[in-house]
Amino acid sequence: IRLKPREFVKSMRLGGLRLSHLFLLLSASLMLITGCTLLGMLCGMMTAQPSFTLYDTFASVNDGTVGATIRLILAYGLLPAFCEELVFRGILCAELEKHGILYASAVSALFFAFLHFDLTALPVYLFSGVLLALVMYVTRSVVAAMVTHFAYNLFGIFVQAGLSGYCK
């Protein structure tokens, strides 16, 4: 980002949110949760798990203490949402917009999906990437995409394992 001209930083849409975006963020979060859950069911991703895992590799360790819960929220919820949205919706979309918004959204969603290293879940991550790009373009703020992504990650951490067990 530092090597780019100053205009590039403006094109990343790092501006804040407005109160008028609240309904859109809630709607987009709900759509992301329900859409990814339904796609996950169709792709066979809904397996009963005792706790949240990241890519079926990094199991969360939550002993129920406040500190462990905060660490879980920061490490699995906030940090991935911030970093992934900054890279895929902020930097990548800003870089690819010269080819059009549709192209930038599609390519960023594709890279986002492949980042998650799970071909079984590719439709879920493609859907997520497109929806998060749409949120960014509608609100003109990558922060809105970060908030929506964070809301979905919180769902994944605290609800998805139980829902998967229930569906199974």
C-alpha positions as CSV (number, residue, x, y, z in Angstrom):
1,I,0.0,0.0,0.0
2,R,2.9,2.4,0.8
3,L,4.4,1.9,-2.7
4,K,1.1,2.9,-4.4
5,P,0.1,6.5,-5.0
6,R,-2.0,8.2,-2.4
7,E,-5.1,7.9,-4.6
8,F,-4.9,4.1,-4.2
9,V,-5.5,4.3,-0.5
10,K,-8.7,6.3,-1.2
11,S,-9.8,3.7,-3.7
12,M,-9.5,1.0,-0.9
13,R,-12.6,2.5,0.7
14,L,-11.3,2.5,4.3
15,G,-13.8,5.1,5.4
16,G,-16.1,4.6,8.3
17,L,-19.7,3.4,8.5
18,R,-22.8,5.4,8.7
19,L,-25.9,4.7,10.8
20,S,-27.8,4.2,7.6
21,H,-25.7,1.1,6.9
22,L,-26.9,-0.7,10.0
23,F,-29.9,-2.4,8.4
24,L,-27.8,-3.4,5.4
25,L,-25.1,-4.9,7.6
26,L,-27.6,-6.9,9.6
27,S,-29.3,-8.1,6.5
28,A,-26.0,-9.0,4.8
29,S,-24.9,-10.9,7.9
30,L,-28.1,-12.8,8.1
31,M,-27.9,-13.6,4.4
32,L,-24.3,-14.7,4.8
33,I,-25.1,-17.0,7.7
34,T,-28.2,-18.6,6.1
35,G,-26.7,-18.8,2.6
36,C,-23.4,-20.4,3.8
37,T,-25.3,-22.8,6.1
38,L,-27.6,-23.9,3.3
39,L,-24.7,-24.2,0.8
40,G,-22.7,-26.1,3.5
41,M,-25.5,-28.6,3.9
42,L,-25.7,-29.1,0.1
43,C,-21.9,-29.6,-0.1
44,G,-21.9,-32.1,2.8
45,M,-19.9,-29.8,5.1
46,M,-22.3,-30.1,8.1
47,T,-20.5,-32.6,10.3
48,A,-21.0,-32.9,14.0
49,Q,-18.0,-31.3,15.8
50,P,-17.6,-30.8,19.5
51,S,-16.0,-27.3,19.0
52,F,-15.1,-24.8,16.4
53,T,-12.3,-25.7,14.1
54,L,-10.6,-23.6,11.4
55,Y,-10.3,-25.5,8.2
56,D,-10.7,-28.7,10.2
57,T,-7.1,-28.2,11.4
58,F,-6.9,-25.6,14.1
59,A,-9.2,-26.6,16.9
60,S,-10.3,-23.8,19.2
61,V,-9.4,-24.3,22.9
62,N,-12.0,-22.7,25.0
63,D,-12.1,-23.7,28.7
64,G,-15.0,-21.3,29.3
65,T,-13.0,-18.6,30.9
66,V,-13.4,-15.0,29.8
67,G,-9.8,-14.8,28.6
68,A,-10.1,-17.9,26.5
69,T,-13.3,-16.6,24.9
70,I,-11.8,-13.2,24.2
71,R,-8.8,-14.9,22.6
72,L,-11.1,-17.0,20.5
73,I,-13.0,-14.0,19.3
74,L,-9.9,-12.1,18.5
75,A,-7.9,-15.0,16.8
76,Y,-10.7,-16.7,14.9
77,G,-13.2,-13.8,14.5
78,L,-11.7,-10.4,14.3
79,L,-8.2,-10.9,12.9
80,P,-9.3,-13.1,9.9
81,A,-12.2,-10.7,9.1
82,F,-9.9,-7.7,9.2
83,C,-7.0,-9.2,7.3
84,E,-9.0,-11.0,4.6
85,E,-11.2,-8.1,3.9
86,L,-8.3,-5.7,3.8
87,V,-6.5,-7.9,1.3
88,F,-9.4,-9.2,-0.9
89,R,-11.9,-6.4,-0.8
90,G,-9.7,-3.5,0.0
91,I,-6.4,-4.0,-1.9
92,L,-7.4,-6.6,-4.6
93,C,-10.7,-5.0,-5.6
94,A,-9.1,-1.5,-5.7
95,E,-6.3,-2.9,-7.9
96,L,-8.7,-4.8,-10.3
97,E,-11.4,-2.1,-10.6
98,K,-9.8,-0.8,-13.8
99,H,-11.3,-3.9,-15.4
100,G,-14.7,-3.2,-13.9
101,I,-16.5,-3.8,-10.7
102,L,-18.0,-7.1,-11.7
103,Y,-14.5,-8.4,-12.7
104,A,-13.0,-7.2,-9.4
105,S,-15.7,-8.8,-7.4
106,A,-15.5,-12.1,-9.2
107,V,-11.7,-12.4,-9.0
108,S,-11.5,-11.3,-5.4
109,A,-14.2,-13.9,-4.5
110,L,-12.3,-16.6,-6.4
111,F,-9.0,-15.8,-4.6
112,F,-10.9,-15.6,-1.3
113,A,-12.4,-19.1,-2.0
114,F,-9.1,-20.6,-2.9
115,L,-7.4,-19.1,0.1
116,H,-9.6,-21.4,2.3
117,F,-8.0,-24.6,0.8
118,D,-11.2,-26.6,0.7
119,L,-12.6,-27.6,-2.7
120,T,-15.7,-29.2,-1.1
121,A,-16.6,-25.8,0.4
122,L,-15.7,-23.8,-2.7
123,P,-19.3,-22.8,-3.4
124,V,-19.7,-21.5,0.2
125,Y,-16.6,-19.3,0.0
126,L,-17.4,-18.1,-3.5
127,F,-20.9,-17.0,-2.2
128,S,-19.2,-15.4,0.8
129,G,-16.7,-13.5,-1.4
130,V,-19.3,-12.2,-3.8
131,L,-21.6,-11.1,-0.9
132,L,-18.8,-9.4,0.9
133,A,-17.7,-7.6,-2.2
134,L,-21.3,-6.5,-2.8
135,V,-21.5,-5.2,0.8
136,M,-18.3,-3.2,0.2
137,Y,-19.5,-1.7,-3.0
138,V,-23.0,-0.8,-1.8
139,T,-21.7,0.9,1.4
140,R,-18.5,2.2,-0.2
141,S,-16.6,0.9,2.8
142,V,-14.4,-2.1,3.3
143,V,-15.1,-1.7,7.0
144,A,-18.7,-2.8,6.3
145,A,-17.4,-6.0,4.7
146,M,-15.1,-6.5,7.8
147,V,-18.1,-6.1,10.1
148,T,-20.2,-8.5,8.1
149,H,-17.4,-11.0,7.9
150,F,-16.8,-10.7,11.7
151,A,-20.5,-11.3,12.4
152,Y,-20.3,-14.5,10.3
153,N,-17.1,-15.6,12.1
154,L,-18.8,-15.1,15.4
155,F,-21.6,-17.4,14.2
156,G,-19.0,-19.9,13.1
157,I,-17.3,-19.8,16.5
158,F,-20.3,-20.0,18.8
159,V,-23.2,-21.5,16.9
160,Q,-22.1,-23.5,13.8
161,A,-20.7,-26.5,15.7
162,G,-24.0,-26.9,17.6
163,L,-26.1,-26.4,14.5
164,S,-24.0,-29.0,12.6
165,G,-24.6,-31.5,15.4
166,Y,-28.3,-30.7,15.3
167,C,-28.5,-31.1,11.5
168,K,-26.5,-34.3,11.6
